[in-house]
């Protein structure tokens, strides 16, 4: 066996001389490559050149490997044959392990290297991604840090503003403390002033009450009342006698003077009696002149089928008008007033006095005559709810109260008592004319007062500035009542001339027991007003006596442009009330004020509807 291994080894060694032939290949290849370069052919890749060189080395070819293995096997056989190496179990195990290692290395190695390379690529990708993320985060952070430069400036500005705000708040707090201290001091002083005023007012009220109590006690005696009336007549006669005698110095004959004085005395007595009957109630009514009497029960005609409108118709004189018209079977009554509670009281009283049917004939509409926009809305509402309107009683008014401007910047007395009713009547004129054209009498009654005689002598109705001067409660009230007479006579000159069935008149109710004379008078005159309201109470008319002139103008008169005093007596009124030019100027100013303060639309439709 050993000889066979030796011969195999010798045979393998003899095969080695073929290697030089292979070793010459690189030179030939190189020469060929150089020749190719000289021929401008493409150069081989470096990897291909390296592989060719490695393959040319001894041991890398299949023959070399076979020879090496054969030589190794021969040497091993020779060693074993010559017992140079003894084969035992350890040798077999070692050879087996080497064989396994070699097989693993040659066959499992590439797979492991491929797996390891894949894992390396994954780790590389993960690290690259992490590096990219980190780089992006760093760049973003750098950019944010750059942006912080503007934030720092804004923060500085905010701190500066905050500092200024804190200073202002500190100053405001200091001012508040000073104001609080001042207000507290003022409150203390005001409390003392109020206390002093209350003490004085209480003392004055107690004095007035004691005096009034004595007067009331005396007035309970009919003889005293009769004596007061006679004394009043005597005083008036004395004054007028003096004036008459002074104005007639040329009368010298005794007989003529006696006759003249007797005639004057008779006129004075009649004038005094008329004045008392017109203004006072109770016992004064017995002095009513013959021919001027007018009874609500007997002289107000039946009102079936007619429709009326009464401003302020839920209390006072207006309530007297409402009650009277319903008692005469009027079909419908529109009541305009400000206070809903008074309207409820009005309906409740009428239901108690009459029945539910009469209450259902009342339509109450809330309206402030100083709110001209609301007045127009109400006029339009009424025009939609009825196809006729026979009676308009402009009764609502601001009483004797202190000076005040409306939201339109106009004296409230003038705005409520005059302008509000002019706007209302003007917007109702189409309905009034329609009713008149159907052959019906349409009557407009404007509530005035003999207080119109207290109008200031310089009244010209020239401008709004003139109206807005504070001239005192009584003159302002008197001037507002003068406008009612002037407006009535203006309508008579223009409207009645074109529509003879539309009549407009003004009335004086007398001294009537109303909220105006009981409560409102205390606002401008706390003490005197209280004395007047209490002292005059026995002589005042009630609301039904006070509404007699209005009922005469609203249901019976056939004239227009008159000034009616109680009960149905025609008076001329003051010189101002008879001045036609002043009336024209009043309406001119009224249109100008409405146009300026309220808009041209209302002027186009009113004051009156047609600018005559």
C-alpha positions as CSV (number, residue, x, y, z in Angstrom):
1,X,0.0,0.0,0.0
2,X,2.8,2.3,0.8
3,X,4.4,1.6,-2.5
4,X,1.2,2.5,-4.3
5,X,0.9,5.8,-2.4
6,X,4.5,6.6,-3.3
7,X,4.0,5.9,-6.9
8,X,0.9,8.1,-6.9
9,X,2.9,10.9,-5.4
10,X,5.7,10.4,-8.0
11,X,3.1,10.5,-10.7
12,X,1.6,13.7,-9.3
13,X,5.1,15.3,-9.2
14,X,5.7,14.5,-12.8
15,X,2.6,16.4,-13.8
16,X,4.1,19.7,-12.4
17,X,6.2,20.6,-15.5
18,X,3.0,21.8,-17.2
19,X,2.8,24.8,-14.9
20,X,5.4,27.0,-16.7
21,X,3.2,27.0,-19.7
22,X,0.3,28.4,-17.6
23,X,2.6,30.9,-16.0
24,X,3.4,32.4,-19.4
25,X,-0.2,33.3,-20.0
26,X,-0.1,36.6,-18.0
27,X,2.8,37.9,-20.1
28,X,1.0,37.0,-23.3
29,X,-2.2,38.5,-21.9
30,X,-0.4,41.6,-20.9
31,X,1.2,41.9,-24.3
32,X,-2.2,41.3,-25.9
33,X,-3.7,44.0,-23.7
34,X,-0.9,46.4,-24.5
35,X,-1.4,45.7,-28.2
36,X,-5.1,46.3,-27.7
37,X,-4.5,49.6,-26.1
38,X,-2.2,50.6,-29.0
39,X,-5.0,49.6,-31.3
40,X,-7.4,51.9,-29.3
41,X,-9.4,49.0,-28.0
42,X,-11.3,49.3,-24.7
43,X,-9.2,48.4,-21.6
44,X,-10.2,45.5,-19.3
45,X,-11.6,46.2,-15.9
46,X,-9.1,46.0,-13.0
47,X,-11.1,43.3,-11.3
48,X,-10.9,41.0,-14.4
49,X,-7.2,41.5,-14.6
50,X,-6.7,40.7,-10.9
51,X,-8.7,37.5,-11.2
52,X,-6.7,36.4,-14.2
53,X,-3.5,36.9,-12.3
54,X,-4.8,34.9,-9.3
55,X,-5.9,32.1,-11.5
56,X,-2.5,31.9,-13.1
57,X,-0.8,31.4,-9.7
58,X,0.2,27.9,-8.7
59,X,-2.5,26.2,-6.7
60,X,-5.3,28.1,-7.9
61,X,-6.1,26.0,-10.9
62,X,-7.9,22.7,-10.7
63,X,-4.8,20.8,-11.8
64,X,-2.7,22.5,-9.1
65,X,-5.2,21.7,-6.4
66,X,-5.5,18.1,-7.6
67,X,-1.7,17.7,-7.6
68,X,-1.4,19.2,-4.1
69,X,-4.1,16.9,-2.8
70,X,-2.4,13.9,-4.5
71,X,1.0,14.8,-3.0
72,X,-0.5,15.3,0.4
73,X,-2.2,11.9,0.1
74,X,1.0,10.3,-1.0
75,X,3.0,11.8,1.8
76,X,0.3,10.8,4.3
77,X,0.4,7.2,2.9
78,X,4.1,7.1,3.0
79,X,4.2,8.3,6.6
80,X,1.6,5.8,7.6
81,X,3.3,3.0,5.8
82,X,6.7,3.7,7.3
83,X,4.9,4.1,10.6
84,X,6.1,7.6,10.9
85,X,2.5,8.6,11.8
86,X,0.1,6.3,13.6
87,X,-3.5,6.6,12.8
88,X,-5.6,6.6,15.9
89,X,-9.0,7.8,17.1
90,X,-7.7,11.3,17.8
91,X,-6.4,11.6,14.3
92,X,-9.7,10.5,12.8
93,X,-11.6,13.0,15.0
94,X,-9.2,15.7,14.2
95,X,-9.4,14.9,10.5
96,X,-13.2,14.8,10.7
97,X,-13.3,18.2,12.5
98,X,-11.0,19.6,9.9
99,X,-13.2,18.2,7.2
100,X,-16.4,19.6,8.8
101,X,-14.7,23.0,9.3
102,X,-13.6,23.0,5.8
103,X,-17.1,22.1,4.5
104,X,-18.7,24.7,6.8
105,X,-16.2,27.3,5.6
106,X,-16.7,26.6,2.0
107,X,-20.5,26.0,1.9
108,X,-21.9,27.9,5.0
109,X,-19.4,30.7,4.8
110,X,-20.9,32.5,1.8
111,X,-24.4,32.3,3.3
112,X,-23.1,33.7,6.6
113,X,-21.2,36.4,4.9
114,X,-24.3,37.3,2.9
115,X,-26.4,37.4,6.1
116,X,-23.7,39.4,7.9
117,X,-23.5,41.8,5.1
118,X,-27.3,42.2,5.1
119,X,-27.2,42.9,8.8
120,X,-24.4,45.4,8.3
121,X,-26.4,47.1,5.6
122,X,-29.4,47.3,7.9
123,X,-27.3,48.8,10.7
124,X,-25.7,51.1,8.3
125,X,-29.1,52.3,7.0
126,X,-30.4,52.7,10.6
127,X,-27.3,54.7,11.5
128,X,-27.6,56.8,8.4
129,X,-31.3,57.5,9.0
130,X,-30.6,58.4,12.6
131,X,-27.8,60.7,11.4
132,X,-30.1,62.3,8.9
133,X,-32.8,62.8,11.6
134,X,-30.3,64.2,14.0
135,X,-29.0,66.5,11.3
136,X,-32.5,67.7,10.5
137,X,-33.2,68.3,14.1
138,X,-30.0,70.2,14.6
139,X,-30.8,72.3,11.5
140,X,-34.4,72.9,12.8
141,X,-33.0,73.9,16.2
142,X,-30.6,76.3,14.5
143,X,-33.4,77.8,12.5
144,X,-35.6,78.2,15.7
145,X,-32.7,79.8,17.5
146,X,-32.4,82.2,14.6
147,X,-36.1,83.0,14.9
148,X,-35.7,83.7,18.6
149,X,-34.0,86.9,17.7
150,X,-37.4,88.5,16.8
151,X,-39.0,86.9,19.8
152,X,-36.5,88.6,22.0
153,X,-37.3,92.0,20.6
154,X,-41.0,91.4,20.9
155,X,-40.5,90.2,24.5
156,X,-38.5,93.4,25.2
157,X,-41.4,95.5,23.8
158,X,-43.9,93.5,25.8
159,X,-42.0,94.1,29.0
160,X,-41.8,97.8,28.2
161,X,-45.6,97.9,27.5
162,X,-46.2,95.9,30.7
163,X,-44.2,98.3,32.6
164,X,-46.1,101.3,31.2
165,X,-49.4,99.5,31.9
166,X,-48.4,98.8,35.4
167,X,-47.6,102.5,35.9
168,X,-51.0,103.5,34.4
169,X,-52.8,101.0,36.6
170,X,-51.0,102.4,39.6
171,X,-52.0,105.9,38.6
172,X,-55.6,104.7,37.9
173,X,-55.7,103.1,41.3
174,X,-54.4,106.2,42.9
175,X,-57.1,108.3,41.1
176,X,-59.8,105.7,42.2
177,X,-58.7,106.1,45.8
178,X,-58.8,109.8,45.5
179,X,-62.2,109.7,43.8
180,X,-63.5,107.3,46.5
181,X,-62.3,109.6,49.2
182,X,-63.8,112.6,47.5
183,X,-67.1,110.7,46.9
184,X,-67.2,109.6,50.5
185,X,-66.6,113.2,51.6
186,X,-69.3,114.4,49.2
187,X,-71.7,111.7,50.4
188,X,-71.2,112.9,54.0
189,X,-71.8,116.5,53.0
190,X,-74.8,115.5,50.9
191,X,-76.2,113.6,53.8
192,X,-75.9,116.7,56.0
193,X,-77.5,118.8,53.2
194,X,-80.3,116.3,52.8
195,X,-80.8,116.2,56.5
196,X,-81.0,119.9,56.7
197,X,-83.3,120.0,53.7
198,X,-85.5,117.3,55.2
199,X,-85.7,119.1,58.4
200,X,-86.7,122.4,56.6
201,X,-89.1,120.5,54.3
202,X,-90.7,118.8,57.2
203,X,-91.1,122.0,59.1
204,X,-92.5,123.7,56.1
205,X,-94.8,120.8,55.3
206,X,-96.0,120.7,58.9
207,X,-96.7,124.4,58.7
208,X,-98.5,124.1,55.4
209,X,-100.5,121.1,56.7
210,X,-101.6,123.0,59.7
211,X,-102.6,126.0,57.6
212,X,-104.3,123.8,55.1
213,X,-106.1,121.9,57.9
214,X,-107.4,125.2,59.2
215,X,-108.5,126.3,55.7
216,X,-110.1,122.9,55.0
217,X,-112.0,123.1,58.3
218,X,-113.2,126.6,57.4
219,X,-114.1,125.5,53.9
220,X,-116.4,122.8,55.2
221,X,-118.8,125.6,56.1
222,X,-121.0,126.5,53.1
223,X,-121.3,130.1,54.5
224,X,-117.6,130.5,54.3
225,X,-117.5,129.3,50.7
226,X,-120.2,131.6,49.8
227,X,-118.5,134.5,51.5
228,X,-115.2,133.7,49.7
229,X,-116.9,133.8,46.4
230,X,-118.7,137.0,47.1
231,X,-115.5,138.6,48.4
232,X,-113.7,137.4,45.2
233,X,-116.4,139.0,43.1
234,X,-116.2,142.2,45.1
235,X,-112.4,142.3,44.8
236,X,-112.7,141.9,41.0
237,X,-115.4,144.6,40.8
238,X,-113.2,147.0,42.8
239,X,-110.2,146.5,40.6
240,X,-112.2,146.8,37.4
241,X,-114.1,149.8,38.7
242,X,-110.8,151.5,39.4
243,X,-109.5,150.7,36.0
244,X,-112.7,151.8,34.3
245,X,-112.9,155.1,36.2
246,X,-109.2,155.8,35.5
247,X,-109.6,155.2,31.8
248,X,-112.7,157.5,31.6
249,X,-111.7,160.7,33.2
250,X,-114.0,162.8,31.1
251,X,-117.2,161.3,32.5
252,X,-118.4,164.0,34.8
253,X,-122.2,163.9,35.1
254,X,-123.5,162.1,38.1
255,X,-126.4,160.5,36.3
256,X,-124.3,159.2,33.5
257,X,-121.6,158.0,35.8
258,X,-124.1,156.2,37.9
259,X,-125.6,154.4,34.9
260,X,-122.2,153.6,33.6
261,X,-121.0,152.2,36.9
262,X,-124.1,150.1,37.2
263,X,-123.5,148.7,33.7
264,X,-119.9,148.1,34.5
265,X,-120.8,146.5,37.7
266,X,-123.1,144.1,35.9
267,X,-120.4,143.2,33.4
268,X,-117.9,142.7,36.1
269,X,-120.2,140.4,38.0
270,X,-121.0,138.4,34.9
271,X,-117.2,138.2,34.0
272,X,-116.3,137.1,37.5
273,X,-119.1,134.5,37.5
274,X,-118.0,133.2,34.1
275,X,-114.4,132.9,35.2
276,X,-115.4,131.0,38.3
277,X,-117.7,128.6,36.5
278,X,-115.1,128.0,33.8
279,X,-112.2,127.2,36.1
280,X,-113.7,125.8,39.3
281,X,-116.1,123.0,40.2
282,X,-118.6,122.5,43.0
283,X,-120.6,125.5,44.0
284,X,-119.0,127.6,41.2
285,X,-120.9,125.7,38.5
286,X,-124.1,127.6,39.5
287,X,-122.6,130.7,37.8
288,X,-122.5,129.0,34.4
289,X,-123.8,131.5,31.8
290,X,-127.1,130.8,30.2
291,X,-126.6,129.3,26.7
292,X,-123.1,127.9,27.5
293,X,-124.3,124.9,29.4
294,X,-123.5,121.5,28.0
295,X,-124.4,118.2,29.7
296,X,-122.5,114.9,29.1
297,X,-125.7,113.0,29.8
298,X,-128.2,115.0,27.8
299,X,-126.2,116.9,25.1
300,X,-123.7,114.3,23.8
301,X,-125.4,112.6,20.9
302,X,-125.4,108.9,20.1
303,X,-122.0,107.8,18.7
304,X,-123.0,104.4,17.1
305,X,-120.8,103.4,14.2
306,X,-118.2,106.0,15.0
307,X,-114.5,105.6,15.8
308,X,-112.5,107.8,18.1
309,X,-108.8,108.3,19.0
310,X,-107.8,109.8,22.4
311,X,-104.2,110.4,23.5
312,X,-103.9,110.1,27.2
313,X,-107.3,108.4,27.3
314,X,-106.7,106.0,30.2
315,X,-106.6,108.6,33.0
316,X,-107.7,112.1,34.0
317,X,-109.6,114.1,31.5
318,X,-108.9,111.6,28.7
319,X,-110.5,108.8,30.8
320,X,-113.6,111.1,31.2
321,X,-113.7,111.3,27.4
322,X,-113.3,107.5,26.9
323,X,-116.0,106.7,29.5
324,X,-118.4,109.3,28.0
325,X,-118.0,108.1,24.4
326,X,-118.5,104.4,25.4
327,X,-121.6,105.4,27.3
328,X,-122.9,106.8,24.1
329,X,-122.3,103.5,22.2
330,X,-119.3,104.4,20.2
331,X,-118.1,101.5,18.1
332,X,-114.3,101.7,18.8
333,X,-111.9,103.8,20.8
334,X,-108.2,103.9,20.3
335,X,-106.4,104.9,23.5
336,X,-102.8,106.1,23.3
337,X,-100.9,106.4,26.6
338,X,-97.5,105.6,28.2
339,X,-98.5,103.6,31.3
340,X,-99.9,100.1,30.8
341,X,-101.2,100.0,34.4
342,X,-103.4,103.0,33.9
343,X,-104.9,101.4,30.8
344,X,-105.7,98.2,32.8
345,X,-107.3,100.3,35.5
346,X,-109.3,102.1,32.9
347,X,-110.6,98.9,31.4
348,X,-111.4,97.4,34.8
349,X,-113.4,100.5,35.8
350,X,-115.4,100.5,32.6
351,X,-116.1,96.8,32.9
352,X,-117.5,97.5,36.4
353,X,-119.5,100.5,35.3
354,X,-120.7,99.0,32.0
355,X,-119.9,95.5,30.6
356,X,-117.4,93.4,28.9
357,X,-118.6,94.4,25.4
358,X,-117.6,98.0,26.1
359,X,-114.2,96.9,27.2
360,X,-113.7,95.0,24.0
361,X,-114.3,98.2,22.1
362,X,-111.1,99.7,23.5
363,X,-107.8,99.3,21.7
364,X,-104.9,100.4,23.9
365,X,-101.6,101.3,22.2
366,X,-98.5,102.3,24.2
367,X,-97.1,105.5,22.9
368,X,-94.8,108.3,24.1
369,X,-95.8,111.5,22.2
370,X,-92.2,112.6,22.5
371,X,-91.0,109.6,20.6
372,X,-91.9,110.8,17.1
373,X,-90.9,107.5,15.4
374,X,-93.2,105.6,17.6
375,X,-96.0,108.2,16.9
376,X,-95.7,107.5,13.2
377,X,-95.8,103.7,13.7
378,X,-98.9,104.1,15.8
379,X,-100.6,106.3,13.2
380,X,-99.9,103.7,10.5
381,X,-101.2,100.9,12.7
382,X,-104.5,102.7,13.4
383,X,-104.8,103.4,9.6
384,X,-104.6,99.7,9.0
385,X,-107.0,98.6,11.8
386,X,-109.9,100.9,10.9
387,X,-111.4,102.3,7.7
388,X,-112.8,105.4,9.4
389,X,-111.9,107.9,12.1
390,X,-114.5,110.4,13.3
391,X,-113.0,111.9,16.4
392,X,-109.4,112.8,17.4
393,X,-108.9,114.2,20.9
394,X,-105.3,115.3,21.3
395,X,-105.3,115.4,25.1
396,X,-102.0,113.9,26.4
397,X,-99.5,116.5,27.6
398,X,-96.5,117.3,29.8
399,X,-97.7,119.4,32.7
400,X,-96.1,122.1,34.7
401,X,-92.7,120.6,35.1
402,X,-89.0,121.6,34.9
403,X,-87.1,122.2,31.7
404,X,-86.0,119.0,29.9
405,X,-84.8,118.1,26.4
406,X,-86.0,115.0,24.4
407,X,-83.7,112.6,22.6
408,X,-84.2,114.8,19.5
409,X,-82.8,117.8,21.4
410,X,-86.1,119.7,21.6
411,X,-87.9,121.1,24.7
412,X,-90.0,118.3,26.0
413,X,-93.1,120.5,26.6
414,X,-93.0,121.6,22.9
415,X,-92.1,118.2,21.6
416,X,-94.9,116.3,23.4
417,X,-97.7,118.8,23.6
418,X,-97.4,120.2,20.1
419,X,-95.0,118.4,17.7
420,X,-96.0,114.8,18.7
421,X,-99.7,115.6,18.1
422,X,-99.0,117.4,14.8
423,X,-97.2,114.4,13.5
424,X,-100.0,112.0,14.7
425,X,-102.8,114.1,13.2
426,X,-100.8,114.7,10.0
427,X,-100.3,111.0,9.4
428,X,-104.0,110.3,10.1
429,X,-105.2,113.0,7.7
430,X,-105.8,110.5,4.8
431,X,-108.1,108.5,7.0
432,X,-109.8,111.7,8.3
433,X,-110.3,113.0,4.8
434,X,-111.7,109.6,3.7
435,X,-114.2,109.7,6.5
436,X,-115.2,113.3,5.8
437,X,-115.6,112.6,2.0
438,X,-118.2,110.0,2.9
439,X,-120.4,112.7,4.4
440,X,-119.4,112.4,8.0
441,X,-118.4,115.1,10.4
442,X,-114.8,114.7,11.5
443,X,-113.9,116.6,14.7
444,X,-110.4,117.3,16.1
445,X,-110.1,118.6,19.6
446,X,-106.8,119.9,20.9
447,X,-106.4,120.3,24.6
448,X,-105.2,123.8,25.5
449,X,-105.4,125.8,28.7
450,X,-106.0,129.4,29.9
451,X,-102.3,129.1,31.1
452,X,-101.5,130.0,27.5
453,X,-101.9,133.6,28.7
454,X,-98.6,133.1,30.6
455,X,-96.6,132.8,27.4
456,X,-93.5,135.1,27.4
457,X,-94.1,138.4,25.6
458,X,-91.1,137.9,23.4
459,X,-92.4,134.6,21.9
460,X,-91.9,134.6,18.1
461,X,-91.4,130.9,17.3
462,X,-88.4,132.0,15.2
463,X,-86.0,129.2,16.0
464,X,-85.3,126.0,17.9
465,X,-82.8,128.0,20.1
466,X,-85.7,130.2,21.2
467,X,-87.8,127.1,22.2
468,X,-84.9,125.5,24.0
469,X,-84.3,128.3,26.4
470,X,-85.2,127.5,30.0
471,X,-87.9,130.1,30.8
472,X,-89.3,128.3,33.8
473,X,-92.0,125.6,34.3
474,X,-95.1,127.8,34.1
475,X,-94.1,129.8,31.0
476,X,-93.0,126.7,29.1
477,X,-96.2,125.0,29.9
478,X,-98.2,128.1,28.9
479,X,-96.3,128.4,25.6
480,X,-96.9,124.8,24.8
481,X,-100.7,125.3,25.4
482,X,-100.6,128.3,23.2
483,X,-99.5,126.1,20.3
484,X,-102.7,124.0,20.7
485,X,-104.9,127.1,20.0
486,X,-102.6,128.3,17.1
487,X,-102.6,124.8,15.6
488,X,-106.4,124.5,15.8
489,X,-106.9,127.8,14.1
490,X,-104.2,127.0,11.5
491,X,-106.1,123.8,10.6
492,X,-109.4,125.8,10.5
493,X,-107.9,128.3,8.0
494,X,-106.4,125.7,5.7
495,X,-107.8,122.2,6.2
496,X,-111.4,123.1,6.9
497,X,-111.4,125.5,4.0
498,X,-110.7,122.5,1.7
499,X,-112.6,119.9,3.7
500,X,-115.6,121.6,5.4
501,X,-116.6,118.5,7.2
502,X,-113.3,118.4,9.1
503,X,-113.5,120.7,12.2
504,X,-110.6,121.6,14.5
505,X,-111.0,123.4,17.8
506,X,-109.1,124.0,21.1
507,X,-110.4,123.6,24.6
508,X,-109.7,124.8,28.2
509,X,-110.8,122.3,30.8
510,X,-110.5,124.4,33.9
511,X,-108.8,123.4,37.2
512,X,-109.2,119.6,37.2
513,X,-108.2,117.0,39.8
514,X,-105.7,115.1,37.7
515,X,-102.3,113.5,38.2
516,X,-100.9,116.7,36.7
517,X,-102.4,119.0,39.3
518,X,-102.0,116.5,42.2
519,X,-98.5,115.0,41.7
520,X,-96.6,116.6,38.7
521,X,-96.9,120.1,40.2
522,X,-94.7,119.0,43.2
523,X,-91.7,118.4,40.9
524,X,-91.0,122.1,40.1
525,X,-92.7,123.5,43.2
526,X,-92.2,121.0,46.2
527,X,-93.8,123.3,48.8
528,X,-96.0,125.6,46.9
529,X,-97.2,122.8,44.7
530,X,-98.2,120.8,47.7
531,X,-100.1,123.8,49.1
532,X,-101.8,124.4,45.8
533,X,-102.8,120.8,45.3
534,X,-104.3,120.6,48.8
535,X,-105.7,124.1,49.1
536,X,-107.4,124.0,45.7
537,X,-108.8,120.5,46.1
538,X,-112.3,121.6,47.2
539,X,-112.6,123.8,44.2
540,X,-111.3,121.5,41.5
541,X,-113.4,119.9,38.8
542,X,-113.5,116.1,38.6
543,X,-112.4,114.3,35.4
544,X,-115.9,114.2,34.0
545,X,-116.5,117.9,34.6
546,X,-113.1,118.6,33.0
547,X,-113.9,116.6,29.8
548,X,-117.0,118.6,29.0
549,X,-115.4,121.1,26.6
550,X,-113.6,118.3,24.8
551,X,-116.8,116.3,24.4
552,X,-118.5,119.4,23.1
553,X,-115.8,119.9,20.5
554,X,-115.6,116.2,19.7
555,X,-119.3,115.5,19.3
556,X,-121.5,118.6,19.0
557,X,-119.8,121.7,17.6
558,X,-120.4,122.8,14.0
559,X,-117.6,125.4,14.0
560,X,-113.9,125.3,13.4
561,X,-111.0,127.3,14.8
562,X,-112.7,128.2,18.1
563,X,-111.3,128.3,21.7
564,X,-113.9,126.6,23.9
565,X,-113.9,127.1,27.7
566,X,-116.1,125.2,30.2
567,X,-118.6,124.1,29.6
568,X,-119.1,125.1,26.0
569,X,-118.3,128.8,26.0
570,X,-116.4,130.4,23.1
571,X,-113.6,132.7,24.2
572,X,-111.2,134.7,22.1
573,X,-108.1,133.8,24.1
574,X,-104.9,135.9,24.4
575,X,-103.6,138.3,21.7
576,X,-101.0,135.7,20.8
577,X,-103.6,133.0,20.3
578,X,-105.4,135.3,17.7
579,X,-102.2,136.2,15.8
580,X,-102.5,134.4,12.4
581,X,-99.0,135.3,11.4
582,X,-97.6,133.8,14.6
583,X,-99.6,130.6,13.8
584,X,-98.1,130.4,10.4
585,X,-94.6,130.9,11.8
586,X,-95.3,128.2,14.4
587,X,-96.1,125.7,11.7
588,X,-93.2,126.7,9.6
589,X,-90.8,126.2,12.5
590,X,-92.6,122.9,13.3
591,X,-91.9,121.6,9.8
592,X,-88.3,122.7,9.9
593,X,-87.7,121.0,13.3
594,X,-89.3,117.8,12.1
595,X,-87.3,117.8,8.9
596,X,-84.1,118.4,10.7
597,X,-84.6,116.1,13.7
598,X,-86.8,113.4,12.3
599,X,-86.3,113.2,8.5
600,X,-87.9,114.5,5.4
601,X,-90.3,111.6,5.1
602,X,-92.5,112.7,7.9
603,X,-92.6,116.3,6.6
604,X,-93.7,115.1,3.2
605,X,-96.6,113.2,4.8
606,X,-97.5,115.7,7.5
607,X,-97.5,119.1,9.2
608,X,-100.2,118.8,7.8
609,X,-100.2,116.2,5.0
610,X,-100.2,119.0,2.4
611,X,-98.1,122.1,2.9
612,X,-100.8,124.6,2.1
